[in-house]
Amino acid sequence: MEMEALLTTTQEHYARGLPFVLYALPESDQLVALFQKNKKKYTSEDYSEDGFVLAPFAAGETLIIPEKHSERVVVLYSEKIKTQIFEPLAEPIQEKNDYELLVSQAREHILEEGYSKIVTSRRKKVSLPSFSLSELIPQLFGRYDNALRYVWFHPDSGFWCGATPEILVKTSGKEFSTMALAGTSPFDEDKEPSWTQKEIDEQRWVVEAIADKLEHSASVVRVSKIKNHRAGSLVHLRTDFNGVFKKNGCNLATLVRSLHPTPAVCGTPEKLARQFIIQNENYDRDYYTGFLGPIKTLTNEATLFVNLRCMQIINNEASLFVGGGITADSVPEAEWKETQNKLQTMLQVIAPMLSNPD
C-alpha cells in the first residue's frame, strides 16, 4: 500500500468510527498502521497480546488495538518538513494568570510540605476550521524524527495524536531500558543550552526516583551520564537506564506498574504529587501523560512512550496539552513561557489548518 492509499483507508476508517493507529518509531522511516476490523473495545492488563496500547495518566483501562483483529500495513515514508518557529499563540490573560497561580500553589506546597517536585500542566483549546486527516498525517510524520509519532482513534477514547520523545520502558528479551527526561530549553543549533540549577536539580530528582523504582525490578542497572536530547524545536536533559529483569519473574506489566507515572510527569513523592494534581489542575488529563506504544509478545519486545507533546481533537477543536516540573526555585512567569515553548510541537502540525479556514 502506498501513502495515498493509506490516507484513503485511514479516512474511511475514521468516517466509519472504526479504531485505528498509525505510528512511526524514532529514527524510522516505517509508518505502521493497524486498522481494527470491528468497533469492539479491547483492553490489556498484562500486555500479553500483540498490538498497540494506550493508557491514561490516572488509574483506568489500558486500551489496545490488537494485531489479530486488525489489518497491519507498513508504508515507507521519508518526506521531511523543516521545523519552523511560530509566534506563541495569542492567549487570554486569564489563562496566563490561572496557570501562574497553579504554579504558585504547587511551589507553596513544595516549600510547606517538603515535596521535591510537582508537575503541573494545562490544556489549550484551539479551533480547527479546516481539520483534515490527509493534511495532519503528513505534517506530523514529516517532522520529529527522534520521537514516536502517532495518530490514534478509538470510539472509547476519541482522536489523539502526538510526537513524544520520552520512553517509559523498552524491552527486548530479558533486557530493558528507560530514561529520565527533564528540563526544557529552546533548541539553538549555534550554541549549547544553558541549564539553570533548578533544571539540573529537577533532572537529578527524576533520576533518583527512577533508580529507586528499578531497584525492585532489575538485577542489574546501568546509568548513563547526563546529556542533551533534542526534541524538535526543544532540548531536554536526559539520562539513560539499562537493566536486566530479575529472575523471580518480573515482566513488562510489573515494570510498567512500577514506573508509571514517572516523576517527569507527576512529581516526587509520587502519591502526594498526584493528589495535588488531581485536586488543583481543574481538568482531566485523560491520556495526556499516560503511555502508549507497540508490543510484540513472541520476542518480548515493547517500546512504550510517555504521552507528551500531544493533542486531542473533537469536533474541529484541538486540545493541546503542555506542562512542566515545579520545584522550590520555580518562577511562575518562566514556567508559563516554558509551556508556550512546548506548544510549538503540536502547533507546527496544525498550523496549515489554522491558516486555511476554507
C-alpha positions in Angstrom: 0.0 0.0 0.0 1.3 3.4 -0.9 0.9 6.6 1.2 -2.1 7.9 -0.8 -3.9 4.6 -0.4 -3.0 4.6 3.3 -4.5 8.1 3.7 -7.7 7.0 2.0 -8.0 3.9 4.2 -7.5 6.0 7.3 -10.1 8.5 6.3 -12.6 5.7 5.6 -11.9 4.0 8.9 -12.4 7.4 10.7 -15.6 8.1 8.9 -17.0 4.7 9.9 -15.9 5.1 13.5 -13.5 2.1 13.4 -10.5 2.1 15.7 -7.0 2.6 14.1 -3.5 3.7 14.9 -0.7 5.0 12.7 2.8 5.2 14.2 6.5 5.6 13.4 9.2 4.8 16.0 12.1 7.3 16.5 14.7 7.3 13.6 12.4 5.1 11.5 11.0 5.7 8.0 8.5 2.9 8.5 4.9 4.2 9.1 3.0 1.3 10.6 -0.8 1.2 10.6 -3.3 -1.1 12.5 -6.8 -0.9 11.1 -9.2 -2.7 13.5 -11.9 -4.7 11.8 -14.6 -4.0 14.3 -15.7 -1.4 16.9 -15.2 -3.5 19.9 -13.2 -2.2 22.9 -10.2 -4.4 23.7 -8.2 -3.8 26.9 -4.9 -5.1 28.2 -3.9 -5.7 31.8 -0.8 -7.9 31.4 0.4 -6.8 27.9 0.4 -10.3 26.7 -1.1 -9.6 23.3 0.5 -8.2 20.2 -0.8 -4.7 19.3 -0.6 -1.1 20.2 -1.7 0.1 23.7 -2.9 3.5 25.0 -3.1 4.0 28.8 -4.4 7.1 30.8 -2.4 9.1 33.4 -4.7 8.1 36.3 -6.0 4.7 37.1 -8.1 3.2 34.3 -8.3 0.7 31.5 -5.4 0.3 29.0 -6.9 0.2 25.5 -5.3 -2.0 22.9 -5.8 -2.3 19.1 -4.9 -6.0 18.8 -3.0 -7.1 15.7 -5.1 -10.3 15.5 -8.2 -8.2 15.0 -6.7 -5.7 12.6 -5.2 -5.3 9.2 -1.5 -4.4 9.6 0.0 -2.1 6.9 3.6 -0.8 6.6 4.5 2.1 4.4 7.9 3.7 3.8 7.6 7.4 4.4 10.7 9.6 4.2 9.4 13.0 3.3 10.6 15.7 5.7 9.2 19.0 6.7 11.5 21.7 8.1 10.8 22.8 11.6 9.8 26.4 12.0 9.3 28.6 15.0 5.9 30.2 15.2 4.9 33.2 17.3 3.3 32.0 20.5 -0.4 31.6 20.4 -2.4 34.7 21.5 -3.7 33.5 24.8 -6.2 35.3 27.1 -4.6 36.9 30.1 -6.8 34.9 32.4 -5.3 31.6 31.1 -1.8 33.0 31.9 -3.0 34.2 35.4 -4.7 30.8 36.1 -1.6 28.8 35.2 0.8 31.1 37.1 -1.5 30.7 40.1 -1.4 26.9 39.8 2.4 27.1 39.7 2.5 29.3 42.8 0.2 26.9 44.6 2.5 24.0 43.7 5.6 25.9 44.9 3.9 26.7 48.2 3.1 23.0 48.7 6.7 22.1 48.0 8.0 24.7 50.5 5.5 23.8 53.2 5.1 20.1 52.8 8.7 19.1 51.8 7.9 17.8 48.3 10.8 17.8 45.8 8.7 18.4 42.7 5.2 18.7 41.4 4.4 18.6 37.6 1.7 21.0 36.7 0.0 21.1 33.3 -2.6 23.0 31.3 -4.9 22.4 28.3 -5.0 24.9 25.4 -8.1 24.7 23.1 -7.6 25.8 19.5 -10.3 26.0 16.8 -9.5 24.0 13.6 -11.8 25.4 11.0 -10.4 23.1 8.3 -9.4 19.9 10.1 -8.2 17.3 7.6 -6.6 13.9 8.3 -4.9 14.0 4.9 -3.3 17.3 6.0 -2.5 16.3 9.5 -0.8 13.0 8.9 2.0 14.2 6.5 2.5 17.3 8.8 3.0 15.0 11.8 5.0 12.2 10.3 7.2 14.6 8.2 8.6 16.0 11.5 10.2 15.0 14.7 12.4 12.1 13.6 13.6 11.4 17.1 10.2 11.0 18.6 7.4 8.5 18.5 4.9 10.0 16.1 1.3 8.6 16.2 -2.3 9.1 15.2 -4.8 7.1 17.3 -8.6 6.9 17.0 -11.0 4.8 19.1 -14.7 5.4 19.8 -13.9 4.9 23.5 -11.0 7.4 23.7 -11.6 9.8 20.8 -8.9 11.1 18.4 -5.4 11.6 19.8 -2.1 12.4 18.1 1.4 13.4 19.1 5.2 13.3 18.9 6.7 12.2 22.2 10.4 11.8 22.8 10.3 10.1 26.2 10.5 6.4 26.6 8.6 4.9 29.6 10.2 1.5 29.0 11.7 -0.6 26.2 12.1 -4.3 26.4 13.9 -6.9 24.4 14.1 -10.4 25.7 15.3 -10.2 29.4 16.7 -6.7 29.0 15.0 -3.4 29.3 15.8 0.3 29.1 14.2 3.5 30.2 15.1 7.2 30.5 14.8 10.3 32.7 13.9 13.4 30.8 13.6 16.8 32.4 14.4 20.4 31.9 13.4 22.3 28.7 15.2 24.9 26.6 14.6 26.2 23.0 16.9 24.5 20.5 19.6 26.7 19.0 22.0 25.0 16.6 24.6 27.7 17.1 25.1 27.2 20.8 24.8 24.7 23.7 21.8 25.1 26.0 22.5 26.9 29.3 20.9 24.9 32.1 19.9 26.5 35.4 20.4 24.9 38.8 16.6 24.5 39.0 16.7 22.3 35.9 19.7 20.4 37.0 18.1 19.6 40.3 14.9 18.6 38.7 16.7 16.1 36.5 18.6 14.7 39.5 15.4 14.1 41.4 13.8 12.3 38.4 16.9 10.1 38.1 17.0 9.2 41.8 13.3 8.4 41.8 13.5 6.1 38.7 16.6 4.4 40.1 14.8 3.7 43.3 11.8 2.1 41.4 14.1 0.0 39.3 15.8 -1.5 42.3 12.8 -3.7 42.9 12.5 -4.9 39.2 16.1 -5.4 38.0 19.1 -7.5 38.9 21.5 -5.1 37.0 21.0 -1.4 36.2 23.5 0.8 34.3 23.0 4.6 34.4 24.4 6.8 31.7 25.9 10.3 32.2 23.6 13.2 31.7 23.3 14.5 28.1 21.3 16.9 25.9 18.4 15.4 24.0 16.8 17.4 21.1 13.1 17.1 20.5 12.0 19.2 17.6 12.5 22.8 18.5 13.3 22.0 22.1 16.2 20.4 24.1 15.9 18.4 27.3 18.3 16.9 29.8 18.4 13.1 29.5 19.8 10.2 31.5 19.5 6.6 30.2 19.0 3.4 32.3 19.7 -0.1 31.0 18.9 -3.2 33.0 18.1 -7.0 33.2 14.9 -8.4 34.7 15.2 -10.2 38.0 14.9 -14.0 37.8 11.9 -14.0 40.0 9.5 -13.5 37.1 9.4 -9.7 36.9 7.9 -8.8 33.5 6.8 -5.9 31.4 3.5 -5.4 33.3 5.3 -5.3 36.6 7.8 -2.9 35.4 5.2 -0.6 33.9 3.2 -0.5 37.1 6.4 0.4 38.9 7.4 3.2 36.6 4.1 4.8 35.7 3.6 7.7 36.3 7.2 8.8 36.2 8.5 11.7 38.3 8.8 13.6 35.0 5.0 13.8 34.6 3.8 13.6 38.1 6.5 14.6 40.7 8.0 13.3 43.9 6.9 12.0 46.3 4.6 10.4 43.7 1.5 9.9 45.8 1.4 13.4 47.2 2.2 15.0 43.9 -0.6 13.0 42.1 -3.0 14.1 44.8 -2.1 17.8 44.3 -2.5 17.4 40.5 -6.0 15.8 40.8 -7.2 18.4 43.3 -5.8 21.5 41.6 -5.4 21.2 37.9 -9.2 21.6 37.3 -9.3 19.4 34.2 -8.9 15.7 33.4 -5.6 14.8 31.8 -7.1 11.7 30.4 -4.4 10.1 28.1 -2.0 13.0 28.3 1.0 11.9 30.4 -0.3 8.3 30.1 1.7 5.9 27.9 1.4 4.2 24.6 3.3 2.0 22.1 3.6 -1.3 20.3 4.0 -4.7 21.9 5.4 -7.9 20.4 5.0 -10.8 22.8 6.8 -13.6 20.9 10.1 -11.8 21.3 9.2 -10.0 24.5 9.6 -6.7 22.7 7.8 -3.5 23.6 8.5 0.2 23.2 6.2 2.2 25.4 6.4 6.0 25.5 5.1 8.7 27.9 2.3 10.5 26.1 3.8 14.0 25.9 3.6 16.7 23.1 0.1 15.5 22.2 -3.4 16.8 21.5 -6.9 15.5 21.3 -9.2 16.6 18.5 -13.0 16.8 19.0 -15.4 18.4 16.5 -12.9 20.6 14.8 -11.3 21.7 18.1 -7.9 20.7 19.2 -6.9 20.5 22.9 -3.1 20.9 23.2 -1.6 19.6 26.4 1.6 21.0 28.0 3.2 21.2 31.4 6.4 21.5 33.4 8.1 20.4 36.6 7.7 22.8 39.5 10.4 23.0 42.3 11.1 25.4 45.1 13.1 27.5 42.7 10.4 27.8 40.0 9.3 31.3 38.8 5.6 31.3 37.6 6.2 33.5 34.6 9.1 31.4 33.4 7.0 28.3 33.8 4.3 29.9 31.7 6.9 30.6 29.0 8.1 27.1 29.1 4.6 25.8 28.3 4.4 28.2 25.4 7.6 26.8 24.0 6.2 23.3 24.4 3.0 24.2 22.5 5.3 24.6 19.4 5.4 20.9 18.8 1.7 20.4 18.0 1.2 24.0 16.8 3.5 23.2 13.8 1.4 20.2 12.9 -1.9 22.1 12.9 -0.7 25.4 11.5 -1.9 24.7 7.9 -5.3 24.0 9.3 -5.4 27.3 11.2 -4.4 29.4 8.2 -6.6 27.8 5.6 -10.2 28.1 7.1 -11.7 27.5 3.7 
